[in-house]
Amino acid sequence: MKNLPEARRSNPIISGLIKAVFDIVNHFIRDLDNLRKIKKIDRFSEEFSTLEHLMLRLEKKLEEQRYQIEDLKTRLLWGNIVIIVLILVNFFYLIK
């Protein structure tokens, strides 16, 4: 280094500053990557909670539809019983 002209010699302060700047830039790049990953995780948990909410709503709707189906089954059963009774009454009325 002593053989090099004055302009080509590297100053330890400047080289240290350049290293520090590159280290800071690398640190910020890593921080930005981590923030992006955290945002992905937050977005995933928001989507998961939305899906959970939708599943709960769907479960309530299914329970309501089961109740309606059971109600319709009961109505059909009683309707069929009434129809059979009316047919029997008509049959006995025609026989007499």
C-alpha positions in Angstrom: 0.0 0.0 0.0 2.9 2.3 0.6 3.9 2.1 -3.0 0.5 3.3 -4.2 -0.1 7.0 -4.9 -1.9 9.0 -2.3 -5.2 9.0 -4.2 -5.4 5.3 -4.5 -4.8 4.5 -0.8 -7.9 3.5 1.0 -8.9 5.5 4.0 -9.9 3.2 6.9 -12.6 5.6 8.0 -14.2 5.7 4.6 -14.0 1.9 4.2 -15.5 1.5 7.6 -18.4 3.9 6.8 -19.0 2.1 3.5 -19.2 -1.2 5.4 -21.5 0.3 7.9 -23.8 1.7 5.2 -24.0 -1.7 3.5 -24.7 -3.4 6.9 -27.5 -0.9 7.6 -29.0 -1.4 4.1 -28.9 -5.2 4.6 -30.5 -4.8 8.0 -33.3 -2.7 6.5 -33.8 -5.2 3.7 -34.1 -8.1 6.3 -36.5 -6.0 8.4 -38.7 -5.3 5.3 -38.7 -9.0 4.5 -39.8 -9.8 8.0 -42.5 -7.2 7.9 -43.8 -8.6 4.7 -43.9 -12.1 6.2 -45.7 -10.8 9.3 -48.3 -9.1 7.1 -48.8 -12.4 5.3 -49.3 -14.1 8.6 -51.7 -11.4 9.7 -53.6 -11.6 6.4 -53.8 -15.4 6.8 -55.2 -15.1 10.4 -57.8 -12.6 9.2 -58.8 -14.9 6.4 -58.9 -17.9 8.8 -61.1 -16.0 11.2 -63.4 -15.0 8.3 -63.6 -18.6 7.2 -64.4 -19.7 10.8 -67.1 -17.1 11.0 -68.6 -18.3 7.7 -68.5 -21.9 8.9 -70.4 -21.0 12.0 -73.0 -19.2 10.0 -73.3 -22.2 7.7 -73.6 -24.5 10.7 -76.5 -22.4 12.0 -78.2 -22.4 8.6 -77.8 -26.2 8.4 -79.4 -26.6 11.9 -82.3 -24.4 10.9 -82.8 -26.4 7.7 -82.7 -29.7 9.6 -85.5 -28.3 11.9 -87.5 -27.2 8.8 -87.1 -30.7 7.3 -88.3 -32.4 10.5 -91.3 -30.0 10.5 -92.1 -30.8 6.9 -91.8 -34.6 7.6 -94.3 -34.3 10.4 -96.7 -32.2 8.3 -96.5 -34.8 5.5 -97.1 -37.6 7.9 -100.2 -35.9 9.3 -101.3 -34.9 5.8 -101.0 -38.5 4.6 -103.0 -39.7 7.7 -105.8 -37.2 7.0 -105.9 -38.3 3.3 -106.0 -42.0 4.2 -108.9 -41.3 6.7 -110.8 -39.3 4.1 -110.3 -42.1 1.5 -111.6 -44.7 4.0 -114.6 -42.5 4.9 -115.4 -42.1 1.2 -114.9 -45.9 0.7 -117.3 -46.8 3.5 -119.8 -44.1 2.4 -119.8 -45.6 -1.1 -120.3 -49.2 0.2 -123.4 -48.2 2.3 
